[in-house]
């Protein structure tokens, strides 16, 4: 082989090398941040996270293969929740899953760019997390355990079950609704 042929071969291989490398790359690994208000060792928390992982798997998202899950545990500590919310926002995952009102408030204070999906937030509109249930706006959306407008139906059912009841009291923790201020 002559010198010019050798140089052409090496030069051609070098030019094609990045293309071959790109063709062999796997799919992009997505990152999901998770901010839990509880501790990692609580049985209910373990069950919820197992269901989350199972649901992701059923949709083709396998932890360690095409998705990375970054979890933080606030253990009901306002200071820890703020610290971990800032940490997750800094990591800029593709999406953040927030468990409860106490997690959503600090996340919204830490980022308005990363999408936040919340679960178990009783009144996201009243807490100021979303504009409305129909059109949340901003970077947060999620799921509530019930709709407050069904409270009237609860009273109707109570009257059917116990028609003699004349007075009903409602005990409610306002801190649950005002997640941003309480953290």
C-alpha positions in Angstrom: 0.0 0.0 0.0 1.3 3.4 -0.9 1.6 6.3 1.4 -1.3 8.3 -0.3 -3.6 5.3 -0.3 -2.8 4.8 3.4 -3.5 8.4 4.2 -6.8 8.3 2.3 -7.8 5.2 4.2 -7.0 6.6 7.6 -8.6 10.0 6.7 -11.7 8.3 5.5 -11.9 6.1 8.6 -11.4 9.2 10.8 -14.1 11.1 9.0 -16.6 8.2 9.3 -15.7 7.4 12.9 -18.1 9.9 14.5 -20.9 8.7 12.3 -20.3 5.1 13.4 -20.2 6.2 17.0 -23.5 8.0 16.7 -25.1 5.0 15.1 -24.2 2.8 18.0 -25.5 5.1 20.7 -28.5 3.8 22.6 -31.6 5.7 23.2 -31.4 8.8 25.4 -31.7 8.1 29.2 -34.5 10.3 30.6 -34.2 11.5 34.2 -37.1 11.7 36.6 -36.7 13.5 39.9 -38.9 12.3 42.8 -39.5 14.4 45.9 -41.2 12.5 48.7 -42.4 14.1 51.9 -41.9 10.9 53.8 -39.0 8.6 54.6 -37.6 5.9 52.4 -38.4 3.1 54.8 -42.2 3.7 55.3 -44.2 0.7 54.0 -46.8 2.8 52.2 -44.0 4.9 50.5 -42.3 1.7 49.4 -45.6 0.4 47.9 -46.3 3.6 46.1 -42.8 3.7 44.6 -43.0 0.0 43.6 -46.3 0.8 41.8 -44.6 3.8 40.1 -41.7 1.7 38.9 -44.1 -1.0 37.7 -46.2 1.5 35.8 -43.1 2.9 34.1 -42.0 -0.6 33.2 -45.3 -1.4 31.6 -44.8 1.7 29.5 -41.3 0.6 28.4 -39.3 2.7 30.8 -36.8 0.6 32.7 -34.8 2.1 35.5 -31.1 1.9 34.7 -31.7 1.3 31.0 -33.6 4.2 29.5 -34.7 6.1 32.6 -32.8 7.3 35.7 -34.9 8.0 38.9 -33.4 10.5 41.3 -35.2 10.3 44.7 -35.0 12.6 47.6 -36.8 12.1 51.0 -38.0 15.1 53.0 -39.1 13.1 56.0 -41.8 15.8 56.7 -39.0 18.4 57.3 -39.6 21.8 55.7 -35.9 22.6 55.7 -35.1 19.3 54.0 -37.9 19.6 51.5 -36.6 23.1 50.4 -33.0 21.8 50.2 -34.0 18.8 48.1 -36.3 20.8 45.9 -33.4 23.1 45.1 -31.1 20.1 44.5 -33.6 18.5 42.1 -34.2 21.7 40.2 -30.4 22.2 39.9 -30.1 18.7 38.3 -32.7 19.7 35.7 -34.4 16.3 35.2 -36.9 15.9 32.4 -39.8 15.9 35.0 -40.2 15.9 38.8 -42.8 13.8 40.6 -43.9 15.5 43.9 -45.7 13.7 46.6 -48.1 16.0 48.5 -48.6 19.7 49.0 -45.5 20.1 51.2 -43.3 19.0 48.3 -44.9 21.0 45.6 -44.5 24.4 47.2 -40.7 24.3 47.5 -40.4 22.8 44.0 -42.4 25.7 42.5 -40.2 28.1 44.4 -37.1 26.4 43.1 -38.1 26.1 39.4 -40.6 27.3 36.9 -38.8 25.5 34.0 -38.9 21.8 35.0 -42.3 20.2 34.6 -43.7 19.1 38.0 -46.3 16.3 38.3 -47.9 16.1 41.8 -49.9 13.4 43.4 -52.0 13.5 46.5 -52.5 17.3 46.6 -56.0 17.9 48.0 -56.5 21.5 46.7 -54.0 22.5 44.1 -56.0 25.6 43.0 -56.5 26.8 46.6 -52.8 26.3 47.3 -51.9 28.4 44.3 -50.0 25.5 42.5 -52.3 25.7 39.4 -54.6 28.2 37.9 -57.5 25.7 37.5 -58.0 22.0 37.3 -59.1 22.2 33.7 -56.2 24.4 32.6 -53.4 24.2 35.2 -51.0 26.6 33.4 -47.4 27.0 34.5 -45.1 24.0 35.0 -47.2 22.0 37.5 -50.0 19.5 36.9 -51.2 16.5 38.8 -53.7 14.4 40.6 -56.0 15.2 43.6 -57.4 12.5 45.8 -60.9 14.1 45.5 -62.8 17.1 44.2 -64.1 19.5 46.8 -67.3 19.9 45.0 -68.2 16.3 46.0 -68.4 17.4 49.6 -72.1 18.2 49.2 -72.7 14.7 48.0 -71.0 13.4 51.1 -73.5 15.3 53.2 -76.4 13.8 51.2 -75.1 10.3 51.8 -74.6 11.0 55.5 -78.3 12.2 55.7 -79.4 9.0 54.0 -77.3 6.8 56.3 -78.2 8.7 59.5 -81.4 10.8 58.9 -81.5 11.9 62.6 -78.3 13.9 62.3 -78.9 17.6 62.6 -75.4 19.0 63.0 -72.2 18.2 61.1 -68.7 19.5 61.8 -65.8 19.6 59.4 -62.3 19.5 60.7 -59.8 20.6 58.1 -56.1 21.5 58.3 -55.6 24.8 56.3 -51.9 24.0 56.0 -52.7 21.2 53.6 -54.3 23.7 51.1 -51.7 26.4 51.6 -48.7 24.3 50.8 -46.5 27.2 49.7 -46.9 29.3 52.8 -46.6 26.4 55.2 -43.2 25.3 54.0 
